[in-house]
């Protein structure tokens, strides 16, 4: 684990720090940034190119990236000596080369906790959608193919009594487990560090140390672990083959947790019941076979898309920049050993 002392700012910024924001944020957040900082904003909300990001890192004191901006070690090596802070908008930092930033004594911050409830709500929405075939029903109506109610059509599965397998029991996984109780789901979870017994009792959750056994047991499998080399394709062809033939896979975490080609093959061949997806392996490209499948509930990365969450994230970014500019350690500094 890296010592927090290694991350302490080397200097206090005199005057307003130069801040470049890579994507369009809420108007209230942008207005506050203009007041407090020498802020350059992204007026047309385009995804900045690699060259644009490097140029920003060569001129600004602070860069505010989002999940759409991959900042690798080579880019950090090209950063100007004035760059002292990468104030990420969002909790995930797998798109930033943290070791390279540390080597350059560039602090990285994030905005943890602000999207927990939003993402958990979206997870439950996708679980309901895929289990009750809401996507299929909506498509049938829009295609003008509904012929009226019938006792043997549009059938899905009730949630009560089913087993929900949660992979990753951090903030979001716990929030999903709490919500799952209201639907009568039996919660089983797998995570690196088992929760205390009091928390397991509160969530009505059972720990399963064997991930393969959890995958095979779950009627619904939902992913809430961070992206890392260890979790890349944590749900691969072998584990998909362990799933029940009528089980559902839900992913609101990161697209590269799932071997997408293997998932598509299982869906097309009818080896699993369906999927609820808010993230994809090759974003922003989405495989047309996922879009076309009759029981894939699919969304364009909307898990954190609430006014409240985006506002709170902006507030955290501003606070982190202000702490850093004043010569203090930012409250949401990312310590590499804790990611």
C-alpha positions in Angstrom: 0.0 0.0 0.0 1.3 3.4 -0.9 1.8 5.9 2.0 -0.5 9.0 1.8 2.5 11.1 2.5 4.0 10.2 -0.9 1.0 12.0 -2.5 1.2 15.3 -0.6 1.2 18.3 -3.0 4.6 19.9 -3.6 3.3 23.4 -3.8 0.5 25.8 -3.3 -1.0 27.4 -6.4 -0.9 31.2 -6.4 -4.0 32.7 -7.9 -6.6 30.7 -9.8 -5.4 27.3 -11.0 -5.7 26.6 -14.7 -8.3 23.8 -15.1 -9.3 22.0 -18.3 -12.5 20.0 -18.2 -12.8 17.3 -20.8 -16.5 16.9 -21.1 -19.6 19.0 -20.6 -20.8 19.0 -17.0 -24.0 20.4 -15.4 -24.4 24.2 -15.9 -24.3 24.8 -12.1 -21.0 22.9 -11.9 -19.5 24.7 -14.8 -20.6 28.1 -13.5 -19.0 27.4 -10.1 -15.8 26.3 -11.9 -15.6 29.6 -13.8 -15.9 31.5 -10.6 -13.3 29.6 -8.7 -10.7 28.6 -11.4 -9.3 29.7 -14.7 -11.5 27.0 -16.3 -11.5 25.9 -19.9 -14.7 24.0 -20.6 -15.8 21.6 -23.4 -18.6 23.7 -25.0 -19.7 21.1 -27.6 -19.1 18.0 -25.4 -17.0 16.2 -27.9 -14.8 13.3 -26.8 -11.4 14.8 -26.7 -8.7 13.1 -28.9 -5.5 11.7 -27.5 -3.7 14.8 -28.9 -6.1 17.1 -27.3 -5.7 15.4 -23.9 -2.0 15.6 -24.2 -2.1 19.3 -25.1 -4.4 19.9 -22.1 -1.9 18.1 -19.8 0.9 20.2 -21.2 -0.7 23.5 -20.3 -3.1 23.1 -17.3 -2.5 22.8 -13.6 -5.5 20.5 -13.3 -7.3 18.3 -15.8 -10.8 17.0 -15.1 -11.3 13.8 -17.1 -14.2 11.3 -17.2 -14.5 7.6 -18.0 -14.4 8.4 -21.8 -10.8 9.7 -21.4 -8.0 7.1 -21.3 -4.9 8.6 -19.8 -2.1 6.2 -20.2 1.5 6.2 -19.0 2.9 7.7 -22.2 0.5 10.6 -22.0 1.4 11.3 -18.4 5.1 11.2 -19.4 4.3 14.0 -21.9 2.5 16.2 -19.3 4.0 19.6 -18.5 5.7 20.2 -15.2 2.8 22.4 -14.0 0.3 19.5 -14.1 -0.3 18.6 -10.4 -3.8 17.1 -10.3 -6.0 14.8 -12.3 -9.4 15.4 -10.7 -11.5 12.6 -12.2 -15.2 13.1 -12.6 -16.5 9.6 -11.4 -15.4 6.9 -9.0 -13.6 4.5 -11.4 -10.0 5.2 -12.2 -9.1 2.2 -14.3 -8.8 4.6 -17.3 -5.9 6.4 -15.6 -2.3 5.1 -15.3 -2.0 5.6 -11.6 1.5 4.3 -11.2 2.7 6.7 -13.9 0.9 9.6 -12.2 2.5 8.7 -8.9 6.0 8.6 -10.5 5.4 12.1 -11.8 4.1 13.2 -8.4 0.7 14.0 -10.0 -2.2 13.5 -7.6 -5.3 11.7 -8.8 -8.7 12.2 -7.2 -12.1 10.7 -7.8 -15.7 11.1 -6.7 -16.6 8.0 -4.7 -20.0 7.2 -3.3 -22.1 9.7 -5.2 -23.5 7.2 -7.7 -24.1 4.3 -5.4 -27.9 4.5 -5.1 -28.3 5.5 -8.8 -26.3 2.5 -10.0 -28.1 0.2 -7.6 -31.5 1.4 -8.8 -30.5 0.8 -12.4 -29.3 -2.7 -11.5 -32.7 -3.5 -10.0 -34.4 -2.0 -13.0 -32.4 -4.2 -15.4 -33.1 -7.3 -13.3 -36.8 -6.7 -13.5 -36.6 -5.8 -17.2 -34.8 -9.0 -18.2 -36.7 -11.3 -15.9 -40.1 -10.0 -16.9 -39.1 -9.5 -20.6 -40.0 -5.8 -20.6 -37.7 -5.1 -23.5 -39.4 -7.8 -25.6 -42.9 -6.5 -24.7 -41.9 -3.0 -25.6 -40.5 -4.0 -29.0 -43.6 -6.0 -29.8 -45.8 -3.0 -29.2 -43.5 -0.6 -31.2 -43.5 -3.1 -34.1 -47.3 -3.2 -34.0 -47.2 -7.0 -33.5 -49.2 -7.3 -30.3 -52.4 -9.2 -30.9 -53.8 -8.9 -27.4 -53.5 -10.7 -24.1 -53.0 -14.5 -24.1 -52.3 -16.8 -21.2 -49.2 -18.4 -22.7 -47.4 -15.4 -24.2 -45.0 -12.7 -22.9 -44.1 -15.0 -20.0 -41.1 -14.1 -17.8 -40.1 -15.1 -14.2 -41.1 -13.7 -10.9 -38.2 -12.5 -8.7 -39.5 -13.7 -5.3 -37.6 -16.9 -4.2 -34.9 -16.6 -6.9 -31.2 -16.5 -6.0 -29.4 -13.3 -6.8 -25.6 -13.8 -7.1 -23.6 -10.6 -6.5 -20.0 -10.5 -7.5 -18.4 -7.6 -5.7 -19.8 -6.5 -2.4 -18.6 -2.9 -2.1 -20.9 0.1 -1.8 -23.0 -0.7 -4.9 -23.1 -4.4 -4.3 -24.4 -3.8 -0.8 -27.0 -1.2 -2.1 -28.2 -3.8 -4.6 -28.4 -6.5 -1.8 -30.5 -4.1 0.4 -32.9 -3.5 -2.5 -33.1 -7.1 -3.4 -34.6 -8.0 0.0 -37.8 -6.0 -0.9 -38.3 -8.3 -3.9 -37.9 -11.5 -1.9 -34.6 -12.5 -3.6 -32.1 -14.8 -1.8 -28.8 -13.0 -1.9 -25.5 -14.9 -2.2 -22.3 -12.9 -2.8 -18.6 -13.3 -3.6 -16.1 -10.7 -2.8 -12.4 -10.4 -1.9 -13.1 -9.6 1.7 -16.1 -11.2 3.5 -18.5 -8.8 5.2 -18.9 -8.9 9.0 -21.6 -11.2 10.1 -23.8 -8.2 11.3 -23.8 -6.8 7.7 -24.6 -10.2 6.2 -27.6 -10.5 8.6 -28.7 -7.0 7.7 -28.6 -7.7 4.0 -29.9 -11.3 4.4 -26.8 -12.3 2.4 -24.7 -15.5 2.4 -21.0 -15.5 1.5 -19.8 -17.9 -1.2 -16.0 -18.2 -1.3 -16.1 -20.3 -4.5 -16.9 -18.0 -7.5 -17.7 -20.9 -9.8 -20.2 -22.3 -7.3 -21.9 -18.9 -7.1 -22.1 -18.6 -10.8 -23.7 -22.1 -11.1 -26.1 -21.4 -8.2 -27.5 -18.0 -9.3 -30.7 -17.4 -11.1 -29.6 -13.8 -11.6 -25.9 -12.9 -11.6 -25.0 -9.2 -11.2 -21.5 -7.7 -11.4 -20.2 -4.9 -9.1 -16.5 -5.4 -9.0 -13.9 -2.8 -10.3 -12.1 -3.2 -13.6 -8.6 -4.5 -13.1 -6.3 -7.0 -14.7 -7.6 -9.6 -12.2 -11.3 -9.0 -13.1 -10.8 -8.7 -16.9 -13.3 -11.3 -18.3 -14.1 -12.6 -14.8 -17.2 -13.9 -16.6 -15.7 -15.7 -19.5 -16.8 -18.6 -21.7 -16.1 -21.2 -19.1 -18.1 -19.4 -16.4 -20.9 -18.6 -18.7 -21.1 -22.4 -19.4 -21.6 -22.9 -15.6 -24.7 -20.7 -15.5 -28.2 -22.2 -15.4 -29.9 -22.3 -18.8 -32.6 -19.9 -17.7 -30.3 -17.6 -15.7 -29.8 -13.9 -16.3 -26.6 -11.9 -16.4 -26.7 -8.2 -15.4 -23.8 -5.8 -15.7 -23.8 -2.2 -14.6 -20.1 -2.1 -13.7 -17.6 -2.3 -16.5 -17.9 -3.8 -19.9 -14.6 -5.7 -19.9 -15.7 -7.8 -16.9 -17.6 -10.0 -19.4 -16.2 -11.8 -22.4 -18.8 -10.3 -24.7 -18.3 -12.8 -27.6 -18.9 -15.7 -25.3 -22.0 -14.0 -23.8 -23.4 -13.4 -27.3 -22.8 -17.0 -28.3 -24.6 -18.2 -25.1 -27.6 -15.9 -25.8 -27.9 -16.8 -29.5 -27.7 -20.5 -28.7 -30.2 -20.2 -25.9 -27.8 -21.4 -23.2 -28.7 -18.7 -20.8 -32.0 -16.9 -20.3 -31.0 -13.3 -21.1 -28.9 -10.3 -20.0 -29.3 -6.8 -18.7 -26.5 -4.6 -19.9 -25.6 -0.9 -19.2 -21.9 -1.3 -20.1 -20.1 -3.0 -23.1 -16.7 -4.3 -23.8 -16.0 -2.1 -26.8 -17.8 1.1 -25.9 -19.2 3.2 -27.5 -19.6 0.4 -30.2 -22.3 -2.1 -29.2 -22.5 -5.4 -31.0 -25.7 -5.4 -33.1 -26.4 -9.0 -32.0 -26.9 -7.7 -28.4 -29.2 -5.0 -29.7 -31.3 -7.4 -31.7 -31.6 -10.2 -29.2 -35.2 -10.6 -27.9 -34.2 -10.9 -24.2 -31.4 -8.5 -23.7 -32.4 -5.4 -21.8 -29.9 -2.8 -23.1 -29.1 0.8 -22.0 -26.4 3.3 -23.1 -24.5 3.6 -19.9 -27.2 5.3 -17.8 -26.3 3.9 -14.4 -25.1 7.2 -13.0 -27.3 9.4 -15.1 -29.2 11.4 -12.4 -29.2 15.1 -11.8 -28.5 14.5 -8.2 -25.5 12.2 -8.7 -23.9 14.3 -11.4 -24.3 17.4 -9.3 -22.7 15.7 -6.3 -19.8 14.4 -8.4 -19.2 18.0 -9.7 -19.2 19.2 -6.1 -16.5 16.7 -5.1 -14.4 17.6 -8.1 -14.5 21.2 -7.1 -13.7 20.4 -3.5 -10.7 18.3 -4.5 -9.3 21.0 -6.7 -9.7 23.7 -4.0 -8.0 21.5 -1.4 -5.1 20.8 -3.8 -4.7 24.4 -4.9 -4.6 25.5 -1.2 -1.7 23.1 -0.6 -3.7 20.5 1.2 -4.3 16.8 0.5 -7.6 16.4 -1.4 -10.3 14.5 0.5 -10.8 12.0 -2.4 -7.2 11.3 -3.3 -6.8 7.9 -4.9 -4.1 5.8 -3.2 -2.8 3.3 -5.8 -2.6 0.5 -3.3 -6.3 0.9 -2.4 -7.7 0.8 -5.9 
